Amino acid sequence: QVQFVESGGGLVQPGESLTLSCQASGNIFNIYALAWYRQAPGNQLERVAVVTNGGTTNYADSVKGRFTISREDAKNTVYLQMNSLESEDTAVYYCNYNPAGATWGQGTQVTVSS
């Protein structure tokens, strides 16, 4: 069973950047679309970015133009480059397949605050 391990979160000020990483176990990583999701306190899980196995990307309107998703299949890793962070981006970030079908990892906390 594939497991995802997210890392790279932290506390940053508005306008700053962070890059999240997610490494997956297993050897079937490269045949599926992958996504980053986030959940803020009291909110539902939100899908923020998707990358297909062919490299096509899609973003939620709330992050379009600020976030970039990429994947490195040789390393079983997917990244989320986050620029111009806003307080509304504060959440726990997770990666999973798209649609989500694997067990959720622990996520990585991103806090944007001055």
Phi and psi in degrees as a GROMACS rama.xvg file:
@    title "Ramachandran Plot"
@    xaxis  label "Phi"
@    yaxis  label "Psi"
@TYPE xy
-70.6845  139.624  VAL-2
-124.179  138.711  GLN-3
-108.345  137.352  PHE-4
-125.98  113.699  VAL-5
-94.2086  148.448  GLU-6
-154.418  166.915  SER-7
107.192  -4.47315  GLY-8
-70.8381  175.086  GLY-9
169.953  -171.251  GLY-10
-103.701  122.614  LEU-11
-134.179  164.855  VAL-12
-91.0519  157.542  GLN-13
-54.4318  137.647  PRO-14
93.7654  -14.9947  GLY-15
-84.2096  178.87  GLU-16
-123.921  156.373  SER-17
-146.494  151.353  LEU-18
-121.626  121.958  THR-19
-95.5542  148.104  LEU-20
-126.131  150.829  SER-21
-142.79  118.8  CYS-22
-107.995  136.764  GLN-23
-112.602  142.538  ALA-24
-84.3787  167.834  SER-25
93.1506  166.48  GLY-26
-119.349  24.4904  ASN-27
-119.277  22.0926  ILE-28
-60.9781  -39.2398  PHE-29
-82.1112  1.00267  ASN-30
-103.968  0.799083  ILE-31
-119.86  153.713  TYR-32
-72.7055  146.091  ALA-33
-123.855  156.877  LEU-34
-147.173  154.766  ALA-35
-103.064  136.884  TRP-36
-123.686  161.395  TYR-37
-145.942  153.906  ARG-38
-139.412  117.887  GLN-39
-92.2084  156.547  ALA-40
-54.2716  129.321  PRO-41
79.6641  -1.94267  GLY-42
-110.591  161.518  ASN-43
-77.8484  162.19  GLN-44
-63.7328  134.024  LEU-45
-122.544  131.908  GLU-46
-85.441  124.81  ARG-47
-107.36  -26.4572  VAL-48
-157.501  144.16  ALA-49
-131.626  142.182  VAL-50
-132.793  126.143  VAL-51
-79.2164  172.583  THR-52
-69.9628  -13.219  ASN-53
-94.1273  -2.27337  GLY-54
96.2966  0.615864  GLY-55
-71.4623  137.046  THR-56
-117.628  156.38  THR-57
-148.358  145.105  ASN-58
-133.813  150.066  TYR-59
-66.3721  148.69  ALA-60
-57.6254  -32.4588  ASP-61
-67.7774  -18.63  SER-62
-121.202  -3.73935  VAL-63
-58.4816  132.372  LYS-64
87.5076  -11.9415  GLY-65
-115.214  -32.848  ARG-66
-107.669  148.21  PHE-67
-134.708  123.986  THR-68
-100.274  142.276  ILE-69
-149.152  164.749  SER-70
-138.232  149.203  ARG-71
-130.356  91.7145  GLU-72
-63.588  -31.9252  ASP-73
-62.5647  -23.4657  ALA-74
-108.847  7.08443  LYS-75
50.3715  43.7326  ASN-76
-131.326  140.302  THR-77
-123.035  142.372  VAL-78
-119.31  157.801  TYR-79
-136.183  107.307  LEU-80
-86.1894  122.134  GLN-81
-118.609  116.411  MET-82
-112.892  162.462  ASN-83
48.6552  51.0982  SER-84
-64.4191  145.208  LEU-85
-122.42  160.567  GLU-86
-58.4942  -30.1637  SER-87
-69.5009  -11.5331  GLU-88
-83.3251  -6.35168  ASP-89
-61.4601  123.066  THR-90
-177.991  171.734  ALA-91
-92.3879  128.4  VAL-92
-104.414  136.077  TYR-93
-128.853  154.932  TYR-94
-117.864  156.923  CYS-95
-168.693  178.443  ASN-96
-68.5427  167.411  TYR-97
-124.785  113.718  ASN-98
-69.2958  157.173  PRO-99
-62.1127  126.973  ALA-100
-141.622  -8.903  GLY-101
-98.2514  165.665  ALA-102
-61.6537  136.977  THR-103
-72.1206  141.447  TRP-104
-80.3577  -170.221  GLY-105
-81.7002  -15.3414  GLN-106
78.6877  174.384  GLY-107
-135.005  131.873  THR-108
-81.6462  129.25  GLN-109
-117.43  122.921  VAL-110
-123.234  123.472  THR-111
-113.775  112.254  VAL-112
-156.267  144.964  SER-113
